[in-house]
Amino acid sequence: MQTIPTKHWLPHPTSPLIIAGPCSAESEGQIMDVAEKLAASGRVQLLRAGVWKPRTRPNSFEGMGKKALPWLIKAEEAYGIPFVIEVANAEHVRAALDAGIRHLWIGARTTVNPFSVQEIANELKGRDIPVFVKNPLNPDLQLWIGALERLYAAGIHKLVAVHRGFSTYQESVYRNSPNWEIPIELKTKFPQLEILVDPSHIAGKRYLLKEIAQKALDLGFDGLMIETHPDPDKALSDPKQQIVLDQFEAFLDSLQERQLHFEDSIAINQLEQLRKLIDELDHNLMENLKRRQQVVEQIGAYKADHGVTVFQLERWRQIIKDRMNFAQANEIDADLIHAVWNEIHKASIRIQTDVVNQKLSS
């Protein structure tokens, strides 16, 4: 996908790109107040506001719908900053375009459904307007890529991805798990594709917003989409994750922007030395993994000769307990060790099973 960078179509592009506004458009007065103050800051390139709100439970506030669209256009004309809004189906697209809205985003609940994404893509065909695509609810990179590809195939080349975190059943301090490795992999696959981070939906809590926003900048993502409201505690949707409007500039000031590249020759040299050390350590790791694989094959052959099952529950419990104790004693990230050894164990089971099957068939 050869997407068109935002610097070629935003009226006043900056780095990082900042999109801000309330979770929901609640009234004309609220929208005008937000637009006036964010425009005065000179740091916001697009305003955001939910018009149609896909809610998890019925009888929740589901947005003001078409009634809110003229408010957004009025604010755009008054303060010169375009609005971007969420659309979930072709009817939303038609209503938004008819009203004069020219920037859209597709939310997580829509990205998860290829039928809905294709419906939107079909409606947008022939209109190369900017579309921001949030990740699907579940941590499925291919589903996210698929949504982007459907829009790209329809001629939408002003595409931007938005990382808003992933739903999880596990207990977490965050509303949605960051799973940073997924947007990083997306960036690796499509280097030209710009990716913003939505700290509001990842954090779910105001006090966590700075942590997430700073992490996004530290990782080199292209900007932030942040919710801000004149009086968040009275907001009709997601009050806990919105920044007080009067505190928004101070919030941005508190963030530290990072350079993408080193400019100092000494720093570059030191970095290269550390990278060479990482390469050497990685090669040593792989040599040990190769040796381990050879031993696993020998164990598989021994089990096959003696009619013993490949999977030994007690042995696996002993291994994981020992490795986790070692990690704790040596101050190594326990989650990392648990994840790595789970993968090593799965590979060991697969290798031993192959050895047993080869012996049985010979």
N, C-alpha and C positions, 0 to 999 in steps of 0.2 A: 504494500500500500504506500503510494507516494502522496502522503497527505500534505496539504498546504499549510505552512507555519502561520501562527496567529499574527506574526509581525506583518504579514502581507494582507490581512483583512481586518484587523482591529483598528479603530480610528486612532487610538493613542496607546500603542503597545508598550509594555514595560516588562522587565524581568525582575522578580517573579510576577506572573500574572495574578491579579487579585480580583476575585468575584465575590461580592458580598451583598447581603440583604436579608430580609426576614424569611423565616421558614415559610410563612403563608402571607399572601396579600389579604389583609383583614378589612381595610377601609381606605378610601382615597386619601384621607388625612395622614394615615400612617405611611402610605407609599410616598407621598410628597415630602414628608418629614425625612424619611430615610434617604430618598434620592438627593434632597438638598444637602444634607450633611455629608454624605459620602462623596458627592460631586465636589464639595468644598475642600475635601481632603486632598484631592488630586491624585489619589493612589489606587483608585478602583477603576478598572477598565470595563467591567460589566456588572450590572445589578441583577440580583436573583430574587425571585419570589414565587412561591407555589400558588398556582391558580386552581388546579385540580389536584387533590391530595389523596393518593391511594392509601387508605388506612387499613390496619390489620383487623380492627374490630368494627362492626357496624355501629351507627349512632355516634361515631366520633366526628369531629369537624373535618369535612372533606373538601374544604376550599370554597371560595366564592364563585368559582366557575367563570363563565363568559362575562359576568357583571364586572369582574376585576380588570379585564383587558383594557378598557378605555383609561383606567387609572394609570396603568403602566405606560401607555402611549403618551398620555398627558405629561407624565414625569420625564419621559425620554425627551420630549420636545422642550420642556422647560429647562432641563439641566444637562442635556446633551450626552447622557450615558445610556446605551441600550440596555434593555432587560433581556434576560434569558429565562425561559420558563420550561417546566416539565410537561411533556406530552406522553400519553400512554396509548393512543389509538389514532386512527385516521381522522376521526371527527375532531379531536383536539387540534391536530395539525391544521385542518381547514379553518377552524375558528381562530387560531392564533395568527395564521398568515393573513386571513381576511381582515383581522383587526390591525395588522401592521407590524406584528412581532416578527423579527427576523433572526432570532437566535433561540435554539431549542436544546433541551436536554432530555435524555431518556433515562428514567430511573431504574434502580436495581430490580424492582418488581416486574418491570417490563423487559429488561435485558435478559432475564431468566427464561423468557418465552420467545422462541424463534418465530412463531406465528405472528406475535404482536410486533416484533421488530420488523418483519417483512412487510406487514401491513403499513407501518409508518414509512418504510423505505419506498414502497410503491407509491404512496401519496406524495412523497417528496421528489420523486423521479423528475428530472429536468429542472429542478430548482437547487442550485449549488449554494445552499445556505449553511451556516455553521451549525453543527450538531455535536453536543457533548454527550458522551456515552458512559454512564456509571457502570461499575462492575456488577455482575449478577449477585443475588443474595448469597448463593453458595460459592465456595472457593473453587470455581471452575474456569481456568484460564481459557480453554478452548471455546467455551460459551461466550465469554467476553470478546474474544477475537472474532467469533462468528457474527456477533452483532455488528461490530465495526465493518466487517467484510460485506455484510448485506447492504449497509448504507453506502459503502464505497462503490459497490457494484451498481447501485442506483444513481451514481454520479455525484454523491456527496463526498467531496474531497477536503472540505474544511472540517476535519474531524479532530476531536480532542477527547482523550479518555479521562475519566474521573474515578479515582480510587476512594471509595467511601466505606471500606471494610466489609467483613463477611459475617453473616449470622452464624452463631454457634450455640450448641446446647451446653457447652462447658461453662463453668463459673468463671467470670472475667470482670475485671474492673471497667472494661470498655463496653460500650453499647454494641459495637461490632468489632470483631477481631481484626487487627491491622493486616496480619499475614503479608508483611512487606515483601516477601520473596516473590509473590505473584505479580504485583505491578512492576517489580524489578525485572522479572523474566519477560513481561510484555515489552518493556523498554528495550531489552536485549534483542528481542525478535524484530522489533520495529523501531529502530533508533530515531527516525524522523518524527514519529508520533509523539506529540506532547501529552504529558500526563499531569493532571492536577490532583491534589489531595483534598478531600473534604473532611477536615478535622471534626466538624460538628457531629457528623453521623458516626465517625469512628469513636469519638470520646463519649458522647451522650451526656457529658457533665462539663459544666463550665470550667471547673478547676483543672481539667485535663487537656483543655484546648491548646494551651501554649506548648505543652510537652509534645503533642502530636504534630502541631504546625512546625515546630522547630525540627523535629525528626524528619519531616517531609523536605524541608530545606537542606538539612544535613545530607540527605540521600540524593540531592540533586534533582528533585522533581520540579516541574516547570511553574507551579503556582498553587494557589489555595482557593477553595470555594468555602466561604465561611458565613454562617448565619449570624445576623445581628438585628436587634429589635429595640425600639425606643424604651420599652418596658417589658423585658422578657418574662417576668413572673406573671404577667397578665396575658401572655401570648396564647392564642387559641390552639397552637400545636407546638410540640417539642420545646417547652419553655426552658428546660434545664440546660440545653446545649447552645443557647443563643447568647452572644455577647451583648452587654448593654451598649446601645448605639453611641452614647457619649464617651465610652471607654474604648471604642474601636481603634482609634488612631494610636492610643497608648499601647494597645495590644500589639499592633504592627511594629511599633517602635521597640517593643521588648524582644522581637525576634532578630536573630543574627543571620545575615545572608552569607553564604559560603561561595568561594570561587570554585568554578568547575575544574580549573587547572592551576598548577603551581607556576609561579612566574620567577621565583628566586632559584638560581642555578644550584646553590648549595642544598636547598630543600629538595629539589628534583633529584639530585645525586643521592641524598639520604633515603629518599623514597625508593629509588631503584635498588639500592642495597637491601632494603627491607623486603622488596618484592622478590629479589633473588633468593633471600633466605626462605621466604614462603615457598618458592618453587622447589628448593632443595628439600624442605620438610615434607612437602606434598609427594615428591618422588620417593622419599623414604617410607611414607605411609603406604604408597602403592606397592612398594617392594614387600612390605610386611603383609599387606592384604593378599598379594600373590602367594607368599609362603603359607599364609593361613588357609587359602583356598586349596593348596596342595594337601595340607593336613586334613582338611574337611573331606576331600576325596578319599583319603586313606581310611578315615572313620566310616564313610559311606560303604566302602568295600568290606570293611570288617563287620559292619552290621549286616550286610547282605550275606556274607559267609556264615554268620551265626543266627540268621533268621530273626534279627532284632528290629523293632520298628524304628523308622527314621526319627520321628519326633519323640523326644523324651522330656516330658513336662517338668519333672524335678530338676533335670540338668539345666533346662532353660531358666527356671526360677533361681537356681544357684548362680548362673552366669550373670543375670541382670542384677541380682543383689550385690554380687561382688563388684561389678563394674560401677554401679551407683555409689557403693561405699568408697571405692577408689576415687571417683569424681568428687565426692564430698570432701574427702581427706586432702585432695590436691586442689581444691577450689576451682574445679572445672564446671562449666555450665551443665547442670543436671539434665535439663530438657534436651540439650544437644546430645549428650551421651545416650540418653534413653532413645532418642530418635535414630541415632546412628546405629546403635546395637540392634534395634528392631529390624532395620534394613539388612544388617549383616546376618542376623539370624534367619530372616526370610530367604536370603541368598544361600545360606548354608543348607537349609531344608531343601531348596530347589536342586542344589548341586548333589546332595546325598541321594535324593530321589532319582536323579538321572543316572547316578552310578548304580543304584540298585536295579533300575529297569534295564540297564545295559547288561548287567550280570545275568538277570533272569532271561533275557532274550538270546544270550550267547550259548 
